[in-house]
Protein backbone atom coordinates (compact mmCIF):
# COMPACT_ATOMS: atom_id res chain seq x y z
CA UNK A 1 0.00 0.00 0.00
CA UNK A 2 1.39 3.39 -1.02
CA UNK A 3 2.01 5.88 1.80
CA UNK A 4 1.87 9.11 -0.18
CA UNK A 5 1.69 11.27 2.93
CA UNK A 6 4.21 9.29 5.00
CA UNK A 7 1.68 8.41 7.69
CA UNK A 8 4.31 5.92 8.83
CA UNK A 9 5.89 8.83 10.71
CA UNK A 10 2.84 8.86 13.00
CA UNK A 11 2.75 5.08 13.37
CA UNK A 12 6.44 5.02 14.27
CA UNK A 13 6.05 7.82 16.83
CA UNK A 14 2.95 6.29 18.37
CA UNK A 15 4.33 2.76 18.57
CA UNK A 16 5.91 3.29 21.99
CA UNK A 17 3.81 6.18 23.29
CA UNK A 18 0.14 5.80 22.33
CA UNK A 19 -0.82 3.59 25.29
CA UNK A 20 0.94 5.94 27.71
CA UNK A 21 -0.81 8.94 26.15
CA UNK A 22 -4.19 7.21 26.43
CA UNK A 23 -3.53 6.30 30.07
CA UNK A 24 -2.51 9.88 30.88
CA UNK A 25 -5.70 11.23 29.31
CA UNK A 26 -7.83 8.65 31.12
CA UNK A 27 -6.12 9.72 34.35
CA UNK A 28 -7.01 13.35 33.59
CA UNK A 29 -3.52 14.81 33.19
CA UNK A 30 -0.96 14.79 30.38
CA UNK A 31 2.50 14.16 31.85
CA UNK A 32 4.77 13.38 28.89
CA UNK A 33 5.42 14.75 25.40
CA UNK A 34 3.32 13.33 22.56
CA UNK A 35 0.83 15.98 21.40
CA UNK A 36 2.31 16.49 17.90
CA UNK A 37 1.72 12.97 16.67
CA UNK A 38 -1.33 11.98 18.74
CA UNK A 39 -3.40 15.12 18.02
CA UNK A 40 -1.83 16.45 14.80
CA UNK A 41 -2.42 20.00 13.61
CA UNK A 42 -2.58 21.64 10.21
CA UNK A 43 0.71 22.93 8.81
CA UNK A 44 1.89 26.41 9.66
CA UNK A 45 0.84 26.49 13.30
CA UNK A 46 4.01 25.29 14.98
CA UNK A 47 7.55 26.45 14.44
CA UNK A 48 9.54 23.64 16.06
CA UNK A 49 11.06 20.91 13.93
CA UNK A 50 8.83 18.37 15.69
CA UNK A 51 5.63 20.30 14.99
CA UNK A 52 6.65 20.71 11.35
CA UNK A 53 7.49 17.01 11.02
CA UNK A 54 4.03 15.97 12.23
CA UNK A 55 2.01 18.75 10.62
CA UNK A 56 -0.89 17.68 8.41
CA UNK A 57 -0.24 19.38 5.10
CA UNK A 58 -3.65 19.20 3.41
CA UNK A 59 -7.29 18.29 3.82
CA UNK A 60 -6.56 15.19 1.76
CA UNK A 61 -3.87 14.08 4.21
CA UNK A 62 -6.20 14.76 7.16
CA UNK A 63 -8.91 12.70 5.47
CA UNK A 64 -6.53 9.80 4.87
CA UNK A 65 -5.31 10.07 8.49
CA UNK A 66 -8.81 9.92 10.01
CA UNK A 67 -9.72 7.00 7.74
CA UNK A 68 -6.51 5.08 8.48
CA UNK A 69 -7.42 1.84 10.30
CA UNK A 70 -4.96 2.45 13.15
CA UNK A 71 -4.40 6.21 13.29
CA UNK A 72 -8.06 7.10 12.85
CA UNK A 73 -9.18 4.58 15.45
CA UNK A 74 -6.59 5.85 17.93
CA UNK A 75 -7.55 9.48 17.35
CA UNK A 76 -11.20 8.65 17.99
CA UNK A 77 -10.40 6.54 21.06
CA UNK A 78 -8.20 9.14 22.75
CA UNK A 79 -10.58 11.96 21.80
CA UNK A 80 -13.45 10.07 23.47
CA UNK A 81 -11.27 9.59 26.55
CA UNK A 82 -10.52 13.33 26.59
CA UNK A 83 -14.21 14.12 26.18
CA UNK A 84 -15.13 11.89 29.12
CA UNK A 85 -13.06 13.91 31.61
CA UNK A 86 -15.31 15.81 33.99
CA UNK A 87 -14.82 19.12 35.80
CA UNK A 88 -11.50 20.06 34.18
CA UNK A 89 -10.55 22.52 31.49
CA UNK A 90 -8.41 21.58 28.52
CA UNK A 91 -5.62 23.57 30.16
CA UNK A 92 -5.95 21.60 33.40
CA UNK A 93 -5.68 18.32 31.49
CA UNK A 94 -3.06 19.22 28.89
CA UNK A 95 -1.30 22.35 30.09
CA UNK A 96 -0.29 25.11 27.73
CA UNK A 97 0.22 25.43 24.84
CA UNK A 98 -1.12 21.89 24.35
CA UNK A 99 -4.64 23.09 25.15
CA UNK A 100 -4.39 25.26 22.03
CA UNK A 101 -2.93 22.39 20.01
CA UNK A 102 -5.91 20.16 20.73
CA UNK A 103 -8.26 22.98 19.73
CA UNK A 104 -6.41 23.17 16.41
CA UNK A 105 -6.47 19.40 15.95
CA UNK A 106 -10.19 19.15 16.73
CA UNK A 107 -10.90 22.02 14.34
CA UNK A 108 -8.94 20.29 11.58
CA UNK A 109 -10.66 16.93 11.92
CA UNK A 110 -14.11 18.41 12.52
CA UNK A 111 -13.75 20.43 9.33
CA UNK A 112 -12.76 17.53 7.08
CA UNK A 113 -15.18 14.83 8.23
CA UNK A 114 -18.94 14.77 8.65
CA UNK A 115 -19.62 11.23 9.86
CA UNK A 116 -19.46 12.09 13.56
CA UNK A 117 -19.88 15.06 15.84
CA UNK A 118 -17.09 13.86 18.15
CA UNK A 119 -14.61 16.63 17.34
CA UNK A 120 -17.34 19.29 17.39
CA UNK A 121 -18.42 18.03 20.83
CA UNK A 122 -14.87 18.51 22.15
CA UNK A 123 -14.84 22.05 20.78
CA UNK A 124 -18.22 22.75 22.39
CA UNK A 125 -17.23 21.30 25.77
CA UNK A 126 -13.76 22.76 26.16
CA UNK A 127 -13.76 25.85 23.92
CA UNK A 128 -17.38 27.10 23.96
CA UNK A 129 -17.70 25.96 20.35
CA UNK A 130 -14.90 28.23 19.17
CA UNK A 131 -12.66 26.93 16.39
CA UNK A 132 -9.00 27.63 15.73
CA UNK A 133 -9.11 30.52 13.27
CA UNK A 134 -5.60 29.86 12.02
CA UNK A 135 -6.52 26.26 11.16
CA UNK A 136 -9.65 27.37 9.29
CA UNK A 137 -7.66 30.02 7.44
CA UNK A 138 -4.94 27.53 6.53
CA UNK A 139 -7.50 25.07 5.16
CA UNK A 140 -9.16 27.78 3.08
CA UNK A 141 -5.80 28.81 1.61
CA UNK A 142 -4.86 25.33 0.34
N, C-alpha and C positions, 0 to 999 in steps of 0.2 A: 504494500500500500504506500503510495506516494505521500510524503510529508512536506507539502509545499510551504507550509508556514513554520516548519521546525517546531511543532508542538512537543517533540521529544525533549526540548529544553525544559518544559514544565514537568513532564513525566520524570525526567532525571532528578530535578530539584525536589519533587514531591516524594520520591521513592523512600527517602529516609526521614521525612519530616511531616508528611500528611497526618499520620495517626497522632503525633504529638500536637499538631495544630488543632485537630479536632478535639482532643482531650482538653486542651487549654480553653477552647471556646466553651465546651460543655461545662467546664469548671468556672466559667464566667470571667476569666482574665487571661489575656495573651501575655506570655512570659518569654518567648523566644522570637527569633527573626525569621519570618516566612511570608509576610504579606504580599510581596511582589509576585510570587508564583502560585499562591493559593487564591488570592483575590486580584487578578490582574486588572490593570487600568489601560485606557487608551493611550496611545503614544503622545508624547509632548507634555505630559504632566510632571514627570520626574526628571531630575537632572543627573542622578547618580548612574554609574555604569550598570548597577544591578537593575534599577528601574527601567533603564533603556533596554537592557537585555530581555526583560520579561514584558515589555510593553506590547499590547495588542495593536497591530498596525492598521487594521481596517475592519469594517463591519463584516466582511467575508471571513476574516480570521476569527473574529469573535463568534460568528455563527458556527464555524467548524469546531471551535473550542467547546461551546455549550452543547453541541451535538456529539462530541467525542465520547465514546462509551465509558472511559475512565474519568477524564477531566471534567466532563459535564456532570457526571454522577457525583463526583467529589464536591464540585462547586455547589450543587444543589443540597447535598448532605450537610456541608458545613454552614451553608447559608441558613438552612432550617434550624441547625443547632444555635446559631447566632440569634435568630428570630425568637427562639424559645426562652432566651434569658429574660428574666423579669426584674423590674425595679433597678435597672442600670442604664446609663447612657452609653452610646457607642464609645465615647471617650473613656468612661470607667472600665469598659471591657478591653479596649484596644490601645488606649493611650493616644497621644498625638505624635506625629501627624497621621497615624494609621486610621483614626476615625474618619479623616478626610479621604483616605485611600479607599476605604470600603464604600463610601458614598459615591466615589467615582466609578468603582467597579460595578456597583449595583445599578448605577445610571447606564453604564455601557450595556450590561446584559439585559436590563429592562427594555432598553431602546431597540435592541436587535431581535428580541424574541417575543412572541405573543401567546405562547401556549400556556403560560402560567403567570400568576400575579405575584409570585414569590419575591422577586426583586423589588417590585413596586411596594409590597407590604413592608419590606425592610426600610425602604425610603420613607414610607408613611410613619412607621413606628419610631425610628431613630432620628429622622431629619425633617419631620413635619411635612413630608411629601416633597420637599425641595430636592431638586436634581443638581448634579454638578454641572454648572454652566460651561466650564472649560471642556468637559467631555462632550456635551451636546454640540458645542461650537466645533470641536475637532471632527466629530462625525459628519457635520454638515459640510465641512470644508474638504472632505475626501475627494 
